[in-house]
Amino acid sequence: MGGTEHLTVRREGATLVLTLNRPDARNALSLAMLVGLYDGWIEADADDAIRSIVLTGAGGAFCAGMDLKALAGDGMQGQQYRDRLTADPDLHWKAMLRHHRPRKPVIAAVEGYCVAGGTEILQGTDIRVAGESAIFGLFEVRRGLFPIGGSTVRLQRQIPRTHALEMLLTGRPYSAREAAGIGLIGHVVPDGTALARALEVAGRINTCGPLAVEAVKASVYETAEMTETDGLAAELARGWPVFDTADAKEGARAFAEKRPPLYKRA
């Protein structure tokens, strides 16, 4: 497993847990964090034993956005990360899930601040859990900046446009309850329990057929902007082959034998 000084990686069964780890800076994004994130997404994609990913933050915060000073790197300690960015100028966008979509489901576990770049990364995740005191928002316009992590495109596709525009144009903070009310997040839980709930959701996903899970996720995103006719055709093309897999045969046997399925990929 990889990781950097600002991004920790650990396994919880078949779940890969990526933790943004700059608690003294409310987990503001640094170059070391972005490199660690990108490597984590790639590790999850490459390892069939990993069936889900949980993204969370250390120290009671999720992510307070970009830290421009830290992104410049610091002395020789940051040189290896600058070299990575030079080799792949798109790495930071892939890390933030703007230009990369992991094959496995990504569940966000949010505590505390999830603002600016934090809310932008959130939009690249699939399922979202937040503690009651979590704060969301896109503050860029208040600073004369543009939320270039994808929010002007994605947010209106994920929540009603009137709410997306209010969030984008006012730059105001949103409570967890308000974020859930407009559909930005799916679960609000007591403070300090977001990670536990996210791992619970991941555990349920992990018991399902991994090929089916990956195909379902791919189909949802692939068909999102299609007409219904084109979407249904794409769904058949994506879904039909799943019925021919060893996973499907094991699922049918397990159902007939009234036992949990034993999928062999993990």
Secondary structure, DSSP 8 states (H G I E B T S, - for coil): ---BTTEEEEEETTEEEEEE--GGGTT-B-HHHHHHHHHHHHHHHH-TT--EEEEEESTT-SB--B-HHHHT--GGGGHHHHHHHHH-TTHHHHHTTSS---SS-EEEEE-SEEETHHHHHHTT-SEEEEETT-EEE--GGGGT---TTTHHHHHHHHS-HHHHHHHHHH---EEHHHHHHTTS-SEEE-TT-HHHHHHHHHHHHHTS-HHHHHHHHHHHHHTTTS-HHHHHHHHHHHHGGGGGSHHHHHHHHHHHHTS----TT-
